[in-house]
Amino acid sequence: MAYVSIKEATVDRLIPGYGLVVTESYVDEKGTNRKAYFTVWSKDKYEVGDVINVRGILGAKVSEYTNSAGEHKIVAEQHVNDPKIEKADAPF
């Protein structure tokens, strides 16, 4: 079982009654600003734009979808189960 710790993640989207999607910003090896997305399964209440720290069990699955431009996409989704969440200004 793998655990993940995400520091200063930004709440990007809410999944009412189930959880939220957070983003982690980083710079890749080419110097490009990138974002990693994680679905956090929690019934705690947060707002879009909140900055939080998240720890929990990491899960992943492959999903397929067709975007609004009609392109077929295959992505790996990252999920955080049994999360421990704190506001980012709290010590982690």
CORUR-V202578 format. One record per residue. RES is the residue in one small letter. SS is DSSP state (H for helix, E for strand, L for the rest). PHI is phi as a letter, one per 40 degrees, with the letter a starting at -180 (999 if undefined). D_CENTER is the distance of its C-alpha to the mean C-alpha in whole Angstrom. Layout:
res->RES ss->SS phi->PHI d_center->D_CENTER
res->RES ss->SS phi->PHI d_center->D_CENTER
This chain:
res->m ss->L phi->999 d_center->18
res->a ss->L phi->b d_center->15
res->y ss->E phi->b d_center->14
res->v ss->E phi->b d_center->11
res->s ss->E phi->b d_center->11
res->i ss->E phi->b d_center->8
res->k ss->E phi->c d_center->11
res->e ss->E phi->f d_center->11
res->a ss->E phi->c d_center->7
res->t ss->E phi->c d_center->8
res->v ss->E phi->c d_center->8
res->d ss->E phi->c d_center->8
res->r ss->E phi->a d_center->9
res->l ss->E phi->b d_center->11
res->i ss->E phi->b d_center->12
res->p ss->L phi->d d_center->15
res->g ss->L phi->g d_center->16
res->y ss->L phi->b d_center->13
res->g ss->E phi->i d_center->10
res->l ss->E phi->a d_center->7
res->v ss->E phi->b d_center->5
res->v ss->E phi->b d_center->3
res->t ss->E phi->b d_center->5
res->e ss->E phi->b d_center->7
res->s ss->E phi->c d_center->11
res->y ss->E phi->a d_center->13
res->v ss->E phi->b d_center->17
res->d ss->L phi->c d_center->18
res->e ss->L phi->c d_center->21
res->k ss->L phi->c d_center->23
res->g ss->L phi->g d_center->22
res->t ss->L phi->c d_center->19
res->n ss->E phi->c d_center->16
res->r ss->E phi->b d_center->13
res->k ss->E phi->b d_center->9
res->a ss->E phi->b d_center->7
res->y ss->E phi->b d_center->4
res->f ss->E phi->b d_center->2
res->t ss->E phi->c d_center->4
res->v ss->E phi->b d_center->6
res->w ss->E phi->c d_center->10
res->s ss->L phi->a d_center->12
res->k ss->L phi->c d_center->15
res->d ss->L phi->c d_center->15
res->k ss->L phi->c d_center->15
res->y ss->L phi->b d_center->13
res->e ss->L phi->b d_center->14
res->v ss->L phi->d d_center->12
res->g ss->L phi->g d_center->13
res->d ss->L phi->c d_center->13
res->v ss->E phi->b d_center->12
res->i ss->E phi->b d_center->11
res->n ss->E phi->b d_center->11
res->v ss->E phi->b d_center->9
res->r ss->E phi->b d_center->11
res->g ss->E phi->i d_center->11
res->i ss->E phi->c d_center->12
res->l ss->E phi->c d_center->11
res->g ss->E phi->b d_center->11
res->a ss->E phi->a d_center->12
res->k ss->E phi->a d_center->14
res->v ss->E phi->c d_center->15
res->s ss->E phi->b d_center->16
res->e ss->E phi->b d_center->18
res->y ss->E phi->a d_center->19
res->t ss->E phi->b d_center->21
res->n ss->L phi->c d_center->20
res->s ss->L phi->c d_center->22
res->a ss->L phi->c d_center->24
res->g ss->L phi->g d_center->25
res->e ss->L phi->c d_center->23
res->h ss->E phi->c d_center->22
res->k ss->E phi->b d_center->19
res->i ss->E phi->b d_center->18
res->v ss->E phi->b d_center->14
res->a ss->E phi->c d_center->12
res->e ss->E phi->c d_center->9
res->q ss->E phi->b d_center->7
res->h ss->E phi->b d_center->7
res->v ss->E phi->b d_center->8
res->n ss->E phi->b d_center->11
res->d ss->E phi->f d_center->14
res->p ss->E phi->c d_center->11
res->k ss->E phi->b d_center->13
res->i ss->E phi->b d_center->12
res->e ss->E phi->b d_center->14
res->k ss->E phi->c d_center->15
res->a ss->L phi->c d_center->15
res->d ss->L phi->c d_center->18
res->a ss->L phi->c d_center->19
res->p ss->L phi->c d_center->20
res->f ss->L phi->b d_center->17
